[in-house]
Every structure is written in C-alpha cells, then in structure tokens.
Amino acid sequence: MALFIAEEQNHARLLARLLEAAGASTIRSHWSDAVFVWLRRALGLKLELMVLTIAEVVALAYYRVLRDGAGDRLATEVAARLLADERRHVPFHLDRLGEVSGVSRAAWRVLFLGAVLVVAADHGSALRVLGVTRRGFVREAMAEFAAAVSRRPVTNRPAVPSSA
C-alpha cells in the first residue's frame, strides 16, 4: 500500500510538471476531491476500496484519451506512463476488495456512474480538445469498469474518437 501511495504522489508530481511545461498552474482544491475523500472514509474499508478502484478505472479511460488525443509528445509520454501504472493498480485494488455481490455491486455501479459523469461534465472542454465527447468518454470508462469488475484483462487499445 505504501508503494501505491508513493506512486500516486509521483503521478501528481508528473501531472503538475506537465501543466508547468504547458504554462498552466495547478489548482489548490476542488469540490470533487473533497467528495472523493469523504466517500473513501465514510463507510469503512470495503467502500474505500470501491471508491479507490472507481478512481483508478476512470483514470484508465482518461489517460488513454489523453495519450491518444494530446498531439504533444510530452503529454503523450506522461499519459502513457500513468496509464501503464493504473493498469497495475486496478487489479491490486480488486484483489484487496475481494468479491463484491448483491447490493454492494449495485451501489458500486451507481457510485461509478456518478463519478464518471462528474468527470465528463467537469472535463468536457478538455475531452473535446482531445477528440472525445463527454458521451464517448463515459462509454470508454464504462467499458473499462465492465472489464475490471468481470476481471477480464484490459487492453491498451487506442481511445475511440466519438462524433456524437
């Protein structure tokens, strides 16, 4: 777990440096981060692992879209590196989570859908620049989630640009 936390801190550092290289600044806080932290801590370890897994799965879709749509060598390299790391994080969290069934599985799907819709809404303009609509991003993330919860191997396929 300590290695996972260190790797996530490194991701934050890489993303901050990428923004710096682009002449942009980081934000100090965002309401979605507060909600994420609250949800992680709200109802015990199982929910915390579900929320962490949701964040990792959404990141799979986001970093793939960034990798394939950035058109900038540095952004593409950073996104590819983060994507490779997240591909290892998802099975790590799923192994710690164990079996999820019944009401827990339904709640997990609802939480996932809420999270991905927030990201799609909040990052719509960036997604457009990367060649993917909000709806296309939601589809990408849902495919990743379906693969993850069924424990199917995920691919490293290119993100599918969407026109609608």
Salt bridges, closest charged atoms under 4 A:
GLU7 OE1 - HIS89 NE2 2.34
GLU8 OE1 - HIS11 ND1 3.69
GLU8 OE2 - HIS89 ND1 2.92
GLU48 OE2 - ARG40 NE 3.64
GLU56 OE1 - HIS89 ND1 3.05
GLU56 OE2 - HIS93 NE2 3.93
ASP68 OD1 - ARG67 NE 2.57
GLU77 OE2 - ARG73 NH1 2.75
ASP85 OD2 - HIS11 NE2 2.75
ASP85 OD1 - ARG88 NH2 2.49
GLU86 OE2 - HIS11 ND1 3.26
GLU86 OE1 - HIS89 ND1 2.96
ASP95 OD1 - ARG151 NH1 3.09
ASP122 OD2 - HIS30 NE2 3.06
GLU140 OE1 - ARG64 NH2 2.03
GLU140 OE1 - ARG157 NH1 3.21
GLU144 OE2 - ARG64 NH1 2.26
GLU144 OE2 - ARG87 NH2 3.31
